[in-house]
Amino acid sequence: MKSKTKNNLLALVEGAAMVALAVVLDLLMSLLPSLPNGGSITIATVPLIYYAYRRGTGCGLLAGFVWTFTQLLTGGFYPPPAGTLWANALCFLLDYLIAFTVVGLAPVFARMCGKNRIVGYSVGAVAVNLIRYLSSSFSGVILWGSYAPEGMNVWAYSFGYNATYMIPNAIIAGVLIVPLCLALDPKTLRKFRRESAE
């Protein structure tokens, strides 16, 4: 019982550290130029995805959920043009809650690659960032359509605009997670060994 409590406490501390690291990385990346209507290229998802691989989907979702609120605290909430309660609630759901919590689902997608854990780690990192892309794009269609240039299809604008930063984010996360997990296997905290994946 004592060791389980100690393990839970350690998982909590690790989660807090990974959320803090994600916030710091996000703030550092915000020094780079951002897009005019929001969105930027960032590596902030990587520590949270790594944590989800280390501690599992439940802990990963909890860390992502906490990250949602740190985003609100550090970046603020941008209400959609409609300004209604319904629009604000939907904006919170699509642009914040889903977009940041979903990183905890990386292990679900990683497991689809079977015993090839390193490929799975990359696939999981890309997949959760693509879900973030879809969530932001649907938000753009439903809530931010008035920002589309006159005469342009709102679906094409939203999916195109969000692709300019979310697709690079997905690729970067999928690439960076591989050397990180090879250097420090999330399951053992030692250098990754093939036999440990079987």
LUMZA-560085 format. One line per field, with one value per residue: residue number from 1; x, y, z of N, C-alpha, C in turn. Coordinates in steps of 0.02 Angstrom, whole numbers, plus 50000, padded with zeros to 5 digits. Layout:
num [NUM/...];
n.xx [X/...];
n.yy [Y/...];
n.zz [Z/...];
ca.xx [X/...];
ca.yy [Y/...];
ca.zz [Z/...];
c.xx [X/...];
c.yy [Y/...];
c.zz [Z/...];
//
This chain:
num [1/2/3/4/5/6/7/8/9/10/11/12/13/14/15/16/17/18/19/20/21/22/23/24/25/26/27/28/29/30/31/32/33/34/35/36/37/38/39/40/41/42/43/44/45/46/47/48/49/50/51/52/53/54/55/56/57/58/59/60/61/62/63/64/65/66/67/68/69/70/71/72/73/74/75/76/77/78/79/80/81/82/83/84/85/86/87/88/89/90/91/92/93/94/95/96/97/98/99/100/101/102/103/104/105/106/107/108/109/110/111/112/113/114/115/116/117/118/119/120/121/122/123/124/125/126/127/128/129/130/131/132/133/134/135/136/137/138/139/140/141/142/143/144/145/146/147/148/149/150/151/152/153/154/155/156/157/158/159/160/161/162/163/164/165/166/167/168/169/170/171/172/173/174/175/176/177/178/179/180/181/182/183/184/185/186/187/188/189/190/191/192/193/194/195/196/197/198];
n.xx [50041/50097/50197/50119/50054/50165/50208/50099/50108/50231/50201/50111/50194/50286/50196/50157/50280/50300/50193/50229/50349/50298/50225/50329/50404/50307/50292/50421/50424/50328/50393/50435/50379/50201/50047/49928/49792/49798/49877/50025/50189/50250/50339/50284/50196/50270/50337/50223/50164/50265/50257/50129/50158/50241/50166/50038/49872/49768/49836/49900/49793/49744/49853/49853/49729/49752/49847/49765/49706/49816/49849/49744/49770/49897/49887/49761/49583/49509/49367/49243/49181/49038/49002/48905/48839/48832/48921/49042/49057/49071/49186/49278/49274/49319/49435/49514/49489/49476/49581/49698/49691/49686/49814/49846/49798/49892/49958/49858/49851/49983/49990/49931/50027/50080/50211/50316/50373/50442/50408/50273/50272/50302/50195/50087/50114/50102/49968/49889/49915/49859/49725/49708/49724/49610/49510/49534/49514/49378/49324/49360/49279/49149/49145/49233/49216/49192/49314/49367/49429/49336/49224/49291/49285/49233/49268/49381/49464/49477/49529/49642/49711/49735/49812/49935/50010/49977/50002/50145/50173/50128/50215/50340/50327/50311/50436/50529/50496/50549/50700/50703/50634/50715/50834/50793/50697/50525/50463/50560/50654/50782/50911/50837/50804/50791/50746/50673/50554/50479];
n.yy [49940/50060/50078/50094/50215/50297/50283/50339/50470/50505/50496/50602/50711/50702/50726/50859/50921/50898/50968/51097/51109/51103/51223/51318/51291/51325/51462/51507/51474/51562/51678/51679/51730/51736/51675/51783/51768/51692/51543/51444/51377/51249/51154/51109/51005/50889/50851/50817/50715/50620/50598/50540/50420/50366/50357/50318/50321/50377/50460/50541/50607/50679/50765/50835/50897/50982/51062/51129/51228/51299/51357/51444/51529/51582/51628/51679/51688/51687/51753/51700/51784/51787/51791/51738/51638/51503/51500/51536/51428/51323/51363/51355/51216/51162/51236/51237/51137/51007/51021/51030/50931/50812/50763/50667/50549/50487/50360/50268/50270/50237/50104/50039/50005/49888/49781/49862/49982/50105/50157/50165/50262/50376/50378/50395/50523/50602/50575/50628/50762/50784/50766/50877/50972/50947/50980/51117/51163/51132/51216/51337/51337/51333/51436/51543/51585/51710/51769/51724/51764/51871/51790/51670/51496/51441/51320/51280/51387/51379/51247/51256/51367/51325/51214/51268/51284/51177/51055/51059/51057/50928/50848/50886/50847/50709/50676/50724/50651/50525/50518/50559/50458/50351/50385/50393/50282/50285/50189/50129/50224/50216/50195/50155/49987/49859/49732/49763/49802/49695];
n.zz [50000/50040/49943/49829/49854/49858/49725/49657/49703/49650/49514/49505/49535/49429/49324/49352/49333/49196/49140/49181/49109/48978/48976/48992/48874/48780/48807/48775/48639/48597/48578/48450/48285/48268/48195/48112/48153/48267/48335/48325/48290/48390/48516/48628/48657/48664/48792/48867/48793/48804/48942/48949/48884/48977/49098/49063/48986/49068/49164/49072/49008/49116/49142/49022/49033/49142/49080/48991/49071/49113/48994/48977/49084/49053/48923/48902/48867/48711/48655/48536/48385/48389/48524/48610/48747/48712/48601/48664/48753/48663/48599/48705/48723/48596/48558/48670/48782/48714/48623/48703/48801/48732/48705/48797/48745/48667/48697/48661/48521/48495/48535/48430/48342/48382/48434/48395/48471/48459/48332/48359/48461/48386/48295/48384/48434/48319/48286/48394/48380/48256/48286/48366/48266/48187/48281/48303/48173/48147/48242/48184/48070/48126/48222/48192/48064/48007/47989/47873/47710/47601/47495/47497/47528/47685/47746/47673/47704/47846/47869/47791/47846/47981/47954/47922/48037/48124/48056/48036/48176/48211/48136/48188/48323/48305/48255/48354/48468/48450/48459/48592/48663/48629/48691/48823/48878/48904/48982/49062/49098/49055/48930/48776/48737/48619/48657/48769/48721/48691];
ca.xx [50000/50142/50231/50069/50046/50227/50207/50048/50136/50284/50167/50084/50251/50309/50146/50163/50342/50291/50149/50270/50395/50258/50210/50392/50418/50257/50309/50481/50406/50286/50437/50439/50319/50141/50001/49886/49729/49812/49911/50097/50226/50275/50359/50259/50160/50316/50344/50159/50157/50313/50228/50075/50189/50271/50118/49976/49822/49733/49879/49912/49733/49741/49904/49828/49674/49783/49878/49712/49695/49876/49844/49697/49802/49955/49871/49695/49530/49487/49298/49227/49144/48967/48999/48851/48860/48842/48982/49098/49063/49097/49255/49317/49277/49358/49500/49552/49483/49495/49646/49755/49683/49693/49883/49848/49777/49947/49970/49806/49873/50048/49978/49908/50086/50101/50274/50364/50357/50471/50363/50211/50280/50298/50126/50044/50128/50072/49895/49856/49920/49810/49660/49709/49713/49539/49470/49543/49484/49305/49309/49366/49220/49088/49146/49276/49207/49192/49383/49385/49426/49273/49218/49327/49250/49254/49301/49448/49503/49493/49574/49706/49745/49758/49865/50000/50049/49964/50036/50214/50175/50121/50277/50394/50316/50324/50508/50566/50482/50589/50764/50691/50617/50774/50883/50764/50635/50477/50444/50615/50697/50850/50917/50792/50832/50740/50717/50625/50490/50445];
ca.yy [50000/50117/50087/50119/50286/50330/50283/50389/50536/50515/50509/50670/50758/50699/50760/50931/50943/50898/51025/51158/51111/51121/51295/51354/51284/51365/51533/51520/51472/51620/51733/51676/51760/51694/51690/51842/51750/51642/51481/51449/51314/51238/51086/51102/50942/50833/50824/50788/50651/50576/50581/50493/50355/50342/50344/50290/50366/50414/50514/50586/50649/50725/50816/50877/50936/51037/51106/51171/51286/51341/51395/51499/51576/51616/51658/51709/51658/51731/51736/51704/51845/51785/51815/51708/51587/51441/51507/51534/51360/51282/51385/51324/51144/51145/51270/51229/51073/50951/51034/51020/50869/50754/50737/50608/50489/50462/50288/50229/50265/50203/50031/50012/49982/49824/49777/49913/50039/50169/50181/50182/50327/50429/50378/50424/50595/50632/50567/50675/50829/50788/50777/50948/51008/50940/51017/51189/51177/51133/51278/51390/51334/51346/51496/51596/51591/51780/51789/51701/51817/51874/51747/51607/51444/51442/51256/51283/51435/51355/51189/51279/51410/51284/51168/51302/51274/51114/51000/51060/51034/50855/50819/50900/50804/50640/50668/50736/50600/50464/50519/50565/50391/50308/50404/50382/50243/50307/50134/50109/50282/50198/50194/50107/49925/49824/49675/49787/49816/49632];
ca.zz [50000/50044/49879/49781/49870/49836/49652/49637/49717/49601/49450/49511/49531/49360/49283/49364/49301/49124/49124/49188/49052/48919/48981/48978/48802/48744/48816/48736/48568/48581/48559/48377/48254/48267/48140/48128/48187/48319/48315/48316/48290/48457/48535/48696/48668/48670/48860/48890/48758/48837/49007/48937/48870/49040/49151/49037/48958/49120/49188/49016/48999/49173/49130/48967/49061/49181/49031/48964/49114/49112/48932/48991/49130/49023/48858/48903/48827/48657/48638/48464/48366/48407/48593/48650/48795/48673/48561/48710/48778/48607/48589/48759/48710/48536/48555/48732/48817/48670/48591/48748/48839/48687/48704/48839/48708/48626/48704/48626/48452/48494/48542/48366/48305/48410/48472/48372/48514/48436/48279/48393/48494/48335/48269/48435/48437/48259/48288/48440/48351/48201/48318/48384/48203/48170/48329/48288/48108/48155/48277/48135/48027/48163/48264/48169/47991/47984/47975/47806/47660/47565/47436/47507/47564/47755/47760/47643/47742/47913/47867/47763/47895/48037/47929/47918/48099/48157/48021/48061/48246/48211/48109/48236/48382/48284/48246/48416/48519/48436/48495/48664/48689/48620/48742/48889/48869/48955/49026/49108/49109/49034/48857/48746/48710/48579/48694/48819/48688/48676];
c.xx [50043/50176/50184/50058/50106/50229/50157/50074/50190/50254/50138/50138/50278/50261/50150/50225/50335/50244/50189/50319/50358/50242/50271/50409/50371/50273/50371/50465/50363/50328/50448/50376/50261/50096/49953/49822/49739/49844/49985/50128/50259/50295/50331/50222/50207/50324/50280/50146/50204/50286/50171/50102/50217/50218/50050/49925/49787/49773/49892/49854/49727/49792/49882/49771/49701/49816/49827/49706/49757/49877/49798/49729/49858/49937/49805/49647/49508/49417/49285/49184/49071/48956/48943/48880/48876/48907/49045/49111/49094/49170/49300/49327/49326/49429/49544/49548/49504/49566/49706/49751/49700/49763/49890/49828/49832/49960/49919/49827/49940/50039/49957/49967/50115/50166/50326/50350/50384/50428/50298/50215/50273/50226/50079/50052/50096/49996/49862/49861/49873/49739/49654/49694/49640/49495/49474/49510/49408/49284/49311/49305/49158/49087/49183/49271/49209/49262/49406/49381/49361/49275/49254/49285/49277/49289/49373/49492/49525/49542/49642/49745/49774/49813/49933/50042/50037/49997/50111/50221/50171/50185/50334/50387/50332/50397/50545/50555/50526/50657/50756/50677/50674/50825/50859/50696/50585/50456/50497/50659/50771/50852/50874/50829/50776/50706/50667/50557/50451/50419];
c.yy [50063/50132/50113/50194/50326/50336/50335/50460/50554/50532/50580/50722/50760/50737/50835/50959/50947/50954/51090/51165/51130/51195/51336/51351/51325/51439/51551/51521/51532/51682/51736/51709/51711/51716/51745/51826/51695/51579/51493/51380/51307/51165/51069/51036/50885/50808/50791/50721/50600/50552/50531/50423/50325/50318/50317/50344/50408/50473/50565/50633/50700/50782/50864/50923/50995/51087/51153/51236/51329/51384/51456/51552/51615/51653/51694/51673/51708/51713/51743/51765/51845/51808/51786/51657/51521/51443/51504/51464/51314/51299/51354/51249/51128/51174/51260/51157/51013/50961/51021/50954/50807/50725/50674/50544/50458/50387/50244/50218/50228/50127/49999/49985/49917/49829/49829/49978/50105/50199/50203/50249/50385/50435/50412/50500/50632/50631/50618/50747/50838/50797/50849/50991/51006/50981/51092/51207/51179/51196/51337/51394/51358/51416/51556/51608/51662/51805/51767/51759/51813/51831/51680/51559/51439/51377/51256/51330/51407/51296/51209/51320/51368/51235/51201/51295/51206/51054/51001/51037/50959/50821/50826/50854/50731/50625/50673/50681/50539/50467/50525/50497/50341/50322/50387/50348/50263/50251/50117/50166/50264/50202/50139/50046/49886/49769/49698/49800/49752/49599];
c.zz [50000/49978/49826/49791/49846/49760/49625/49647/49666/49532/49448/49503/49460/49314/49290/49330/49225/49101/49128/49129/48988/48918/48964/48904/48760/48748/48776/48661/48548/48565/48483/48348/48254/48209/48160/48166/48239/48291/48304/48316/48358/48468/48604/48709/48684/48742/48887/48856/48790/48904/48999/48921/48934/49089/49128/49019/49011/49146/49134/49004/49056/49164/49074/48990/49102/49134/49000/49005/49120/49049/48942/49035/49096/48958/48855/48858/48774/48636/48563/48449/48389/48479/48636/48698/48759/48634/48606/48737/48725/48593/48643/48745/48653/48537/48616/48759/48773/48645/48637/48787/48797/48685/48746/48805/48666/48635/48668/48554/48446/48496/48476/48324/48335/48448/48451/48409/48488/48380/48311/48429/48445/48309/48319/48439/48378/48265/48334/48414/48292/48229/48340/48323/48184/48216/48315/48222/48110/48194/48229/48090/48065/48195/48234/48094/47964/47967/47905/47757/47620/47502/47443/47548/47635/47775/47735/47683/47809/47912/47838/47813/47952/48017/47929/47981/48131/48122/48039/48133/48251/48189/48159/48297/48365/48275/48313/48468/48511/48471/48570/48695/48680/48674/48812/48881/48923/49003/49078/49132/49099/48958/48828/48720/48677/48619/48747/48789/48677/48740];
//
